[in-house]
C-alpha cells in the first residue's frame, strides 16, 4: 500500500458532514465513488494506492478551507488473506 497524506486541521472544530455521495458500478467488480465533505480541515491532500486487500484501488482526497472532494476507484470484492486472492 502507498499512502501519501498532508493535512492541516482546525483543533477547535469537530465538524464533519457528508455533502454528497455519488457511486456507480462500472464493471462486475469495479466501482467509482465521488464524495464531498464539509470538515474541520484547512488543507487536505491524500493519495492512497492499495493493490490488494478489501476494496483495493486508488483514492484521492483534495480539500481546502473545510471542503473536501474524494474520488475513489476500487474493487468491490473482499480479500481472502488465507489464499491471497479476492473472494468472488
HELIX and SHEET records of a PDB file:
SHEET    1   A 6 UNK A   2  UNK A   9  0                                        
SHEET    2   A 6 UNK A  41  UNK A  50 -1                                        
SHEET    3   A 6 UNK A  57  UNK A  64 -1                                        
SHEET    4   A 6 UNK A  67  UNK A  75 -1                                        
SHEET    5   A 6 UNK A  30  UNK A  39 -1                                        
SHEET    6   A 6 UNK A  16  UNK A  25 -1                                        
SHEET    1   B 2 UNK A  78  UNK A  80  0                                        
SHEET    2   B 2 UNK A  85  UNK A  87 -1                                        
END                                                                             
